[in-house]
Amino acid sequence: MKIWLWGAGKYAVYAKQCIIDVKCIGGIFDSNAQLWGKEKEGISIFKPEKNIVKKDDILIITILRYKDVVARAKDLLSINEKQIVSFHSEGILKINWNGQLLCDKWKDIHRIVELENLNEELTLKLNNAVFELFDKINISSIKYPKIISGEEAQIYV
């Protein structure tokens, strides 16, 4: 049994860290033609093609858009959906890995991924809030203070 990864981004590196024997990793598939033939963390990157993944192999989708990729992976690699699992789902823990998956490591990495996503979301919201604040300042009309005489001003003191 070989383990294949789909997506050569940062989550492929995380997935590699969860696999005990990296020799079990057949390679990484990526739709970016510029990456084909290169390596990521010592793992070869392939063009998704038929007859590479065998019937007892498993494909881990490492990108977040899992549903977008499943149909393409099934078609391009000629594999069935039972061979495909998302790196970002606890369903990964239910696969028979023959002792190749470090489940505790996966759980730790999954927490890190969740925190990274939360950080990105908060940063985006903060940047949007700053933009919206400046936008409101730019749109609002300038209000000049009322100039009053000295006697009138003493009433407010």
Long-range contacts (C-beta under 8 A, 24 or more apart in sequence): 1-56, 1-57, 1-58, 1-98, 2-26, 2-53, 2-54, 2-57, 2-58, 3-57, 3-58, 3-60, 3-100, 4-28, 4-29, 4-52, 4-53, 4-57, 4-58, 4-59, 4-60, 5-29, 5-43, 5-59, 5-60, 5-62, 6-30, 6-48, 6-59, 6-60, 6-61, 6-62, 6-63, 6-69, 6-73, 7-61, 7-62, 7-63, 7-69, 8-32, 8-35, 8-40, 8-45, 9-62, 9-63, 11-62, 11-63, 11-64, 11-87, 11-88, 11-113, 12-40, 12-41, 12-43, 12-62, 13-40, 13-41, 14-62, 14-87, 14-109, 14-112, 14-113, 15-60, 15-62, 15-87, 16-41, 16-43, 17-102, 17-105, 17-109, 18-101, 18-102, 18-105, 18-106, 18-109, 19-100, 19-101, 19-102, 20-99, 20-100, 20-101, 20-102, 21-100, 24-100, 26-52, 26-53, 26-57, 27-52, 29-59, 29-73, 29-76, 29-77, 31-72, 48-72, 48-73, 48-76, 48-77, 49-76, 49-77, 50-76, 50-77, 50-78, 51-78, 52-77, 53-77, 53-78, 53-79, 53-83, 55-83, 57-83, 58-83, 58-84, 58-85, 58-95, 58-97, 59-83, 59-84, 59-85, 60-85, 60-86, 60-87, 60-92, 61-85, 61-86, 61-87, 62-87, 64-88, 88-113
